[in-house]
């Protein structure tokens, strides 16, 4: 195996360090707001259960439980689909309105999103 020339190796190091720093500084999902899917107190819920965002915002749903969840909203212009444990889904909320949503698997999990 042939070694890389020293000049190429030394010029690549600053680029790699800069790219690594970008990944450490940028927000994980880049979303303006986050709603967590939790099982605090032994019951599944959305936290917060009510949120308000301006139109065009990104909303991240994060599953902090060991079960699959959704944020289903009949008639909504957005949906999460299945959100697996320890995963997240980002949706863009563009249409103004008040949207009630619930988990398809756990209907006791409910929330309201107001888009202005």
Buried (B, 14 or more C-beta within 10 A) or exposed (E): EEEEEEEEEEEEEEEEEEEEEEEEEEEEBEBBBBBBBBBEEEEBBBEEEEBEBEEEBBBBBBBBBEBBBBBBBEEBEBBBEEBEEEEBBBBEBEEEEEBEBBBBEBEEBBBBBEBE
